[in-house]
């Protein structure tokens, strides 16, 4: 009944009765935050306040288990969750939640009396350490509370990296103290494009996170063992920044924040002043996000403005660069060098391979597996995120009633069939370089959190199993667990997923 499927389950006989007085024993202070989440998640619906003591639920660390690994034992006289680390214990708690009836995902008890948990022994660990979700908050803004909720839904699925796409042509969403116009002028657009875009209502759209908002998101994510990796996209996808500070562009024109979709033609210029701007922005970014990796985008960099710019051509000549691909690489290399002085490394999309990769860069490949294969063979860490297989903004069926008619059809079965390790790497030494995978929630066509739910779920539940569970997972078992147990949980959590016989309700 658990999603993602655990490595091993041995069902037993009998039940443990979880009642209002079930004690909670947590001898290790390192596990206090996990105990706090357990209380928060289980108390409302079970009515249990978990007084400290033995004979109920025990949370413990076990040095014999690996990272993120846990053993969950439900016996008639008690429940024990042992983890190799706090993350492992946390995942044990998430599995325990899924052993309880779906109504325990609500915030009030629906029936009186103890909740019966079937005796079982579970041993579990993830296949990959990087189990990611990209959320684009630039094309459409999602509020802090939407992001916090998404983090909770990720944690339910044992997903552990939130790659937050914070800036793009259509909006800059992160407060930068040194450059206030980024969010004053760069976070609002006057209207959105009409057409297939459901956000094209001609009304203004915008919003941003203050640095305090970000601290809150990062802290909340930490309690759920989710790392938030920021993405500040450079040097392309920067029309909002150039709108705020025209001197960052190549033409000096006063632009507007982009209202349409597709790859823009604007790109940062390559002057020393612009590189200083970029360094200063990333200095504030690294203060907010504690993870080692910092996303710099690097995707779909338009090169026409550089071709037409005397200054860019002079820079290329001075550096002995042969083409604009190499200029883009040089630019990314400058950012990489700067991040290194702050003890950080960069994460970029596979386009950063085009003119040569900076050392230590991690590559996220989205166009196909080609970039991942090349980068892994060259000794770089990679994450796979092929659009065709895991972009959840893509439409879920060919029906004209699909509310988001974008991309090619990507039904849940195809997401489930996704294999994170490219075939060419499987069984080779470079396979170790595949840290994991991430699904993409790009939001050109997703203009509010209800549509986000519809696009994300239940495909994200299928994706979770591709990165957590073993490679020989079973699609039929997944669909049974999904329909019989997991969708009722999502109902209880008020997730407006797309029904399997959809599209509806819209
Ligand atoms: C490609 S993935 C993009 C995004 C779009 C997405 C739409 C990537 C690095 N670039 O900018 O939002 O396709 O599916």
Boltz pocket constraint, residues with backbone or C-beta under 6 A from the ligand:
constraints:
  - pocket:
      binder: B
      contacts: [[A, 136], [A, 299], [A, 300], [A, 349], [A, 366], [A, 387], [A, 391], [A, 393], [A, 407], [A, 442], [A, 443], [A, 444]]
      max_distance: 6.0
